[in-house]
């Protein structure tokens, strides 16, 4: 293996020499040195490739798009063995924080820059603060976000409020997942692999040749893994297991160069079991002898419990029509219908049970969610002299209903040294003990224009945009503690979110910008409440400045951003136990006063030599929340609350190297991800541990398979390579003690891919 510095990197040294000559000698010698440096740079090969994004509803270069964006492409996802969005909880993108909903990976919490994660979005009339989109279609529920990713071309992470172009529930940012479209050319890529903890995976992606201007693409995948914490009960599933599978079909009709119609259908099943909640230290309440303290990451649960799969099923249809009416005007229509059902079966919290002789215990949370949504978006995208613009309209309808029951499944003996399984789960109320429904209708009209005046040589760019949104929510809380109720929700809100962005091209590869934008998250009501109490929307107003730069003939890329954001009417959850019941109740209030999020982001990519790429990113976030009224305390006193899943410091770095090995290519990847301590419960000042995780992959690719016309890739991968253990969630109660949930242990595997 040889290490050879690229000519462009050597040209940087020549440039430095030229500058030194300028100081040491006369102007003639300096000019000669500068000419030599420029000549060397001109002969340099290509540097870092351009990255295309669609953050402005049109394809633009990452470097000239004046907002903070991180992008993970196909190779990045493969190198990190990303199965679903949940895999990104390792901190691969420091500003993006992904976590399960407490112990349930069947629903995900997503936040950016400290915004979007303050409440339980695992409810019919509750929304998230970061919007997730697949091929331009908004996904309305936290459930379903953990489904396996199909053939993804890239994931764009848009940071900060995206209220103008993306609308409601993007106050923290937006995640745009872009999948590969049919190519119209024959191609097949098939992958199979195995790993520890019984992991098995297989996928196939088939591109069909175009017939009558119609191209078809089919994707199929299955990935599964046994649990990482053993459940002592025979026949029950272990903790932290998954079994994900899905099918996707797309047909692209292109009768002319000016019109295309894309239809796609996807169907998936996502089966998971909850994470295991460990008791780290004891409290004042009695604890059974079998409930042992587990301060380190456990490999086996203290108590065997019934645990079935939490099963999510989704399917959806999408039609995208694209007309180029002229060279200057494009019209796009995105129509979608999706359905979701999710069972959430969680028996992973046995360790935080209070002991009583001969009492029933082990709360089994049995929850169900049913949802369907349809949406329609129309965009008019134009390019005129000096002005680029996009305008359009959006309609979204969603119907959701849920129910839940929290029976016990086990029974203690007299002294807590043994237990038995109850023949049937036992609860204080009949099934279900709560049920609700909610309907949402949202209408939006948006527009954005960028003026690049010729008299400033097209170097200055003034962007003005705005979006008007009308949201309406109606619903009912139909059962509380097993008793029929008639609590109703009927609320609506009107909102305008503006954007102002001023950008300037200091040089061909140096771009700076300043941006002011706003966003909001709709209000609603809490289905875990005893009265279905409504809460107001929350909003964010953010100012951001940034620079996007490239140096040394595009062998160094440095992007910087700094922001400060006002966070108003923050939706905060407060919890209280329900007397003579296994369940808790939750009320959501709006914090009084104004919160503040501020910080800096930096992303650096360097290609110092042929085949070697070094990259790093860092985010500093300073998040402060105002006090919020606690409705469970007489007088509703203001209480301190804490920004959850928001580490002050987060960083990620990666090493990628490739070299020819005969007719094949050998690739090495290593990434390291760090985050400082963070809060995990909005009402609890206890912080989780800091984290440092390393992932790696080695692949031998482009191996010729004689006589087949195919090429093979063999790879070995590992996540959490050094098997580091930390609690991503840690909480404290004086009665129970300190409890927490640990990250996954080291996982690894091998895989083979054949491509025709």
N, C-alpha and C positions, 0 to 999 in steps of 0.2 A: 504494500500500500504506500503510495507516494503522496506527499503533501506539496502542492504547487500553488503558489500565490498567483492570483489573477492579475492580468495586465493592468486592470483598473485600480487594483490595490497598490500595485507598484507605481501607478501614475500619481497616487496620493503622496507617495514618498518623494516623487519628482517635484510635485507641487510644493511640498515643504522645502525641498532644496532650493527651488526657485525663490521662495520668500526669503530664505536665508541669504541667498546671493544678493537680493535686493537691498538688504541691510549692510552687507559687507562690501559691496562693490558699487560701481557707478550704474547709472540708469541704463546704459547700453547693455551691460552684462545682465542686469536684471531682466530686461526685455527679452534677451536671448533665452534666459532660463525659463521665463514664462511661456515663450513660444514652444520650447521643448516639452514643458509640462502639458500644454494644451494638445500638442501632437500626440503625446503618449495616451492622453485621455480619449482622444478621437479614435485611436486604434483599439481601445478596450472593448471587450465583448459585452453582451447584454448583462444587466444587473438584475435586481429584484423585479419580478414580474408585476404588472399592473393588476390591481384587484378591483373587480366590478361590483357595484352595489346598486340597490334599487330603493334606497332610503327616500328619494325624492319622487317616487312613483315612475321613474324612468331610469335607465341604465346610465350610471355615471362612474367616474373613477373615485375610489376611496380617497385619494389624495386631494382631489379638488372638490369634494363634498364637504361643506362647511358645518359639520356637526361631528361629535365624538362617536365613532363607530369602531367596534371590534368585529373581526370576521374569522370564522373557523371554516376551512374548506374541507373537501372530502378527505384529503391526506391527513389533516389535523385530527379529524374525528377518528380515522382509522388508527393513527398512531397512539391515541389515548384510549382506544377500545371503548368508544362512546356507544352505549346501547340505547339510551334515551336521554331526555333532558336531565333526568336525575343524576346521570353520570357527571354532569357539570358542577355538582356540589363540591367537587374537589378543589374548585377555585381556579380552573383553567383560564377564566376571564375574571380578573380580580374585582371589577365593578359589579359583576353579576353574582347574586347569591341565590342558590337553589337549595331547598330543604324539603323533607317530607313534612306533612301536616302532623306534627308531634311524632308518633311512632308509625304513622300510616304512609307508606309510599304509594298508596292508591290515589293520593291527592298531593300536589306539590305546591309549596309556597315559593314565589319568585319575587325578588326585589332588586333594585339597582340604586346605587348611591344612597342607601338607607331608606328608600321610599318604596312602599308597596307591600310591606310584610307585617304590618302592625296588628292585623286581626285574622280571624278564622274565616277564610274564604270558602270553607268546606260546607257551604249552605246555599239554598236556592236563591235567596235575595241578597246575597253578599258577593261583591266583585273583588278582583285583584287589581293592584295598581300598576302592573306591568302587563301589557297586552302580548299575547302569543299568537302568531299568524303562520299558517302553512299555505304557501303559494297565494298569499293575499287574502286568505280567509281567516277571520277572527275566530278563535276558540274560546267559548264563553265560560267554561268551567275549569276549576282547579283539578277536578277529576278528569282522567284521560290524558293529562299532560305527561304521564310516565310511560305511555305506550312506546313500543319500539319504533325507532326512526327508520323510514324507508330509504330509498336511494337518494341521499341528500347531497346536493351540489355545494351548498354552503349554508351557514347560519350567520345572519347579520344581527348584531346586538347594538341597538340604537339607544344611546344613553341620554338621560334627561327627558323632560316632557316632550311628547310628540303629539300634542293636542290638535295641531292644525291639520296634518295630513292623516293621522291615524285615529284621532278622536278619543272617545271615552275610554277610561280605564288604562291610559298610557301615561299617567302622571310621573311614573318613575322611568319609563322607557318602553321599548318594544323589542320583541324577539321575532325576527322574520326568518322562517325556515323555507328555503328554496330547494325544491326537488328537481331531479333531472327529467327533462322532457323527452318524448320520443324523437329519435334522430333520423328515422327514415332509412337507416342502413342496418344490415344484418349485424348482430352482435349478441354475445352471450357471456355473462360473467357469473360464475358459480363459486361459492365459498362454503367450506365445511371446517369445523374446528371442535376441539375439546379442551377442557380445563379442569382445575381443581374444584372441589365442592360439587362434583358431578356435572360440571358445565358442559353443555353441548349447543352448538349453533350451526345453522345452515341457511344459506340465502341464494337466490337466483334472480338475475335481472336479464330479461330477454328483450332485445330490440328487433322488431320485424322490418323487413324491407317495405318501402312505401308502395302501395297499390292504389291506383286511381286517386293519387294525391293524399292518401290517408296513411299515416304512420301509427303503429301500435307498439306500446311498451308494456311489459308485464313484470311485476316484482312480487316475490314471495319470500318470506323469512320466518324462521323460528329460532328463538334463543331461550335457553332455560338454565337454571342453576339451582341446586339444592340449598338449604339454609346454611347460614354461617354460625348459628347458635342452635344446639341440639335441644329438642323438646323431649323430655323423658317419657311422655305418654306414648305408648305404642300405637301406631296407626295415625297419629296426628302429624301435621306438617311441622317442620322446623321453622325457626324464625329467620326472617330476611331471605326468603327464597323468592324466585320469580320464574314465570313461564310465559313468554310473550311470543305471539305469532300474528301474522297478518298477510293480506293480499292487497295488491294495488294494480289497477289497470288504467292506462291512459291512451286515448286516441286523438291524434292531431290531424285535422283536415286543413290543407293549404291549397285551395283551388287557384290562387293567384298570389303574386308577390305582395299584394296589398291587403289580403284578408286571411285570417286563420281562425279556426275554432278548435278549442281544446276541451275534451270531456275527460274527466277522471273520476274513478270510483275507488274507495278504499274501505277495507273492513279489517278489524283487528280484535284480538282478545288479549287482555293483559291480566295475568294472574299473579298475585303477590301475597306474601305474608308479612305481618308487621315486624318492625325492629323490636328488639328485646330491651325492656326498661329494667335497669339494674339499680339496686339499692346500694349506694356508695357509703353512707354512714347512717346510723340510727337516730331516731328522735325520741320524744317523750312517750309515745303510745306503745302499747304492748306489741311485741313481735314474736311470731311463732318460731320455735327452734329451727324449723326447716327453712325459714327465710334467712339465709346466710348473707352477710354483707359481701359484696363483690366490687371492691374498689378498682380492680383491674378488668380489662375486657374479658368477658366470660365466653367460654366455648360451649357451656351447657347451662340450661335454665335450672333454677332451684326446684321448681314445681312443674310437673307435667300437667298440661291443660289441653282441652279440645281446641284445635285451631284448624279451620278450613281456609281455602283460598279466598281472598278478596278478588272478585272477578269484575273486570271492566270490559264492556263490549261497545265498540264504536263502529259506525259506518257512515259514509258520507258521499255525496255527489257534488261535483263542481263543473261548471261550464264557463270558460273564458273565451270571449269573442274579442278579436283585435282587428280594427279597420285602420288602415293608413289612407285617410281621405285625400291627402296630398303629401308632398314632402314636408310640409309644415305642421299638419294637423293629424293626430292619431286619436281614435276613440276606442276605449276599452270597457268591456262589461264583465264583471265577475259575479256569477250567481252560485249560490251554495245552499245545500240542505244537509244537516247532520243530525244523527241521533246518538245518544249515550245512555247506557245503563251501567251502574256501578254498585256492587255490594262491597261494604267495608266491614270486615269481620276481624276484630282486634281483641285478642286475649293475652296481650303481652305485658300487662301492668300488674301481675299478681304480686310482685315484690312490694308494692306500695299499698298493700291491704292491711288494715288493722285487725289484729287477732282477737277472737272471742271464742271460748270453748264451745265445741260442737256447732259452730256457726257456719252458714254458707259463705263462700268467698270466691274470689277470682271473677271479677267483673268482665263479662264478654260483651263488648260493644258490637251490636249488630245493626248496621245502618244501610239504607238503600237510597239510591238517587236515580231518578229517571229524567232525562232532558232531551228536548229536540230544539233545534234552532234553524232559522233560514235567514239569509242575508242577500242583499243586492247592492252592488257598488257600480257606479258609472264614472269613468274618468275621461276628461278631454285634455290631451297633452299636446302642447303646441310649442313651436320654435319660430319666432318672428325676428325681424331685424332688431338686435339689441335686447330682446326679451324672450325668456323661456317661461312657460307657465303651465300649471296644471289646475284644473277645476273639476268639481264633480259633486255627486250626491251619494248618500249611504243610507240604507235601511236595514235594521236588524230586529228580529223577533225571537224571543226565547220563552219556552215554557219548561219549568222545572218543578218537580215535587220530590219529597223525601219522607222517610219515616225512620225511626230508630227504637231500639229496645236494649236494655242493659241488664240482663239476668246474670245470676251467678251460676257457675258450672261445677264447683268443687265444694266439699264439706270437710271441715276440720274434725279431728277427734278431740278428746277432752283437754289434752295438754299441748296440742300443736306439734306432736311428734309424728303424726300420720294424717292422712286424708283419703277421701274416697271421691269418686265421680258421682255426681247427682244423676239419677236416671234421665231426668229432663231438666233443662235450665229453669231456674226459679227466680222470679222477680217480684217486686212489690206491686206491680201493675200488669195488666194484660197487654199483650202485643197489639199495636206498638204503644210505647209510652209517650211518644211525640210524633207529630206528622204535620207537614206544611206544604204549601204550593206557592209558586210565584210566577208571574208573567212580566216580561220586559219588552217594551217597544222603544226603539231608539231611531231617530231621524237626524241626519247630519247633512249639512251643505258646506263645502270647503273650497278654498281657492288659494293659490300661491303663485307669485310671479317674481322672477329675478331679472333685474335690469342691469345690463353690462354696457355702459355708454361707450361708443366708439371714440369720443373725444378724450377719453382716458385710456385709450389703447386696449380696451376690453380687460383692463386689469382690476377695475373696481366692480363689485357685484352687490347690489342692494336687493335684498329679498324681503318681500312683505307677504304675509299670509294670514289666514284666519279660518275659523270653523265655528259654525253655529250648530248646537246640538240641543235637541229636545228629547228628554228621557222620561218615560212613564213606567212606573212599577205598580203592580197590584198583586195582592196575594192574601193568604189567610193562614193562620195557625189553627189547625183543625183538631189537634189533640195535645193535651198537656197532662203528664202523669197518667196516661191511659184514659182520661176523661175528655169527651167531646167539648170543644170550645168554638167560639166564633169571633176570634180576634182578627181584624182586617187591616190590610195595608193598601192605601190608595194615595200615591204620591207622584208628583211630576216635578221636573226641574228644567230650566232653560239655561244654556251656558254658551258664552262666546270665548274662544281661545285664540288669541293672536300670536303671531310670530314676527319678529324683526331680526334680520341677519345682515350684517355688513361684512363683506369679505374683500380681501385685497391680495393680489398676486405680487409679492415683493420681487420674485424672480420666477423663472420657469418651473422650479421645483420647490419654491418656498411660498406657502399660502398661509395667511392669518385671517382670523375672523372674530367677530363678537356677535353674540346671539342672545336675544331675550325671548322666552317662550313660556307658555303656561299649559297646564293640563289639569284634569280633575278625575275623580273616581265617584261614581254615582252613589247616592244614598240607598237606604233599604231598611230592612228589619231583621232581627236576629231570630232564627228558628229555634235556637236553644233557650230563648227567653220564656218566661212564664206568662208574659203579657203581649208579646210581639211588638215591643216598643220600637218605634221608628227612629232612625238616625239620619243626619244630614249628609250631603256630599262633602268630600274633602278636596283640597286643591293645592297646587304647587305653582309658584311663580319663580322662574329660574333665569339667572344671567350667567352666561358661559363665554369664556374667551379661549381661543385655541390657536395652535400653529401646526401645520402639516408640512414636513420638510423632507427632502432627499438630498444626499450629498455623494461625492465621489463616484460620479457616473452611475447613480442609482444603486450603489452598493451599501449605502447606509440610509435607513429610513427612520425618522424620529417624529412622532406625533405627540403633541402635548395639549392638555386641556385643564382649565380650572373653572370651578363653578361655585356659585352661592345661590341657595334656593330657600324661599320662604314656604313653610309647610303649614297650612291653615286648616282648622276644623278636623284635625286628625281623628280618625275613627279608632277608638280604643275599647278593647274587650275587658270586662271584669267578670270574675267567676265566683260562684258560691255553691255550696252543697245544697241539695234538696232534702229536707227532713224525711226520714223513713224511706229513703230511696237510694238506689245505686247511682243515680245520675247527678250531674251538676247542671246548674243553670248559668246562662251567660247573658249579660246585658252589654250593649254597645253604646257608648256615649261619644260625643265630639269634644275633644280637648279644648280648653279655653286658652286663648292667647295664640302665639305663633311659634312654631318650631323652626329650626334652621338646619339645613344640610349644606356643608361646604367642603371642598376638597380639591385635589389635583389628581390627574391621570397622566401616565407617560407610557408610551409603547415604542420600543426600540427594536429594529431588525437590522442585522449586519451580515453581509456576505463577504468575509475577509479573504476567502480563497475559493477556488473552484470546488463545488460540491458541498461546501460547508455553509450552513446558515445558523446564526445565533439570534435568538429573540428573547425579549424580556418585557414585562409590563408590570406596572406598579400603580396602586390606588391608595391615596390617603383620604379618609372620610371622617369628618367631624360632624356628628349628628347630635342635635339637642331637641328634646320634645318638651312641650309645655305640660304642666300638670293637668290631670283630667278628673272630672267629678266621679266619685265612686257611688253608684246607685244603691249598693248593698249596705251602706253605712248611713245611719240617721243624719240627715242634714246634707247629704251628698257632698262631703268634704273633698277638696282637691287633693289628689294623691300623685306621687311621683310615678312616672312611667318611663320605660327604657326602650331604645331602638333595637329591635331584635334582628339577629343575623346581619349585623353591620360591624365588621371588624374595622378598627381604626386604620390598621395597616394590612394590606393584602398585596401579594406579588406572585408572579409566575414567570418562569424562564424555561427555555427549551434549546436543545442542541440537536441539530439535524445534519447528518453527513451521508453522502452517497458517493460510491466509486465503482468503476467498472471492474467486474471480476469475470474474465473471459468474455463470453457473449451476454452474461447476465449483469445485473446491477445489485450491489450490496448496499443496504440502507440501515442506518443507525438512528434511533430517536431516543431522547431522554428529556423528560420535563419534570420540573420541581415546582411545587405550589405551596405558598405559605399564607397563613392568615393569623392575625393576633386574636386575643380573647374577645368574645362577643357575648351579648345577652341573647337568651333563647326564649324567655318568657317576658311579655311586656310589663307584667306587674312584679317581677322578681329581679332584684339587683345582683343575683348570682350570675357569674359569667362562666361560659364554657372554657375549655382549654384551648391554647393556641395549637395550630396544626401545621405540619410540614409533611407533605406527601410527594412521592416520586413515582412516576410512571415511565415505562420503557418498552421499546419494541425494536426487534432486529428482523429484517426481511431480506430474503434473496429473491429478487423479482426478475421478470422478463426472461425466464428460463424457457428456452425453445423445447417444444414437444414434437420431435420428428414425426413427419407423416400426418400430422393433424392440423397444422396451421395455427395451433393454439400456443399460448404462453402461460407459464405457471408462476405463482409466487408462493413461497414457503415463509412463514413468519412465526416468531415466538414473542409473546407479550406479557406484561405484568402491570397490574395496578396496585398502588401502595407497595412498591418494590421492597422497601425495607421494613414492612410490616409495622408501621408506626400506629400507635393507639392513642386516641384522644376522644373526649366526649364532645360531640357537636351540639348536644343539648344537655344542660345541667340546671337543676332547680332545687330549691330548698324549702322545706316546711318544718317548723319546730316540732310538729306532731309526728310526722313521718320520718324526717331526716333529709339527707341529700340523696337525690336520685339522678340518673342520667342515662343517655343513650350513646353508645360508642359507634365510631365509624366502622366501616367494613375492614376485615383483616386483609392480608395480601391475597390477591387472586392472580392467577396466571394461566396461560394456555398456549396451544399451538394451533395454527390454521393454515389451510391451503386454499388458494384461489386459482381457478383456471379461467382464462379469458380467450374467447374466439373472436 
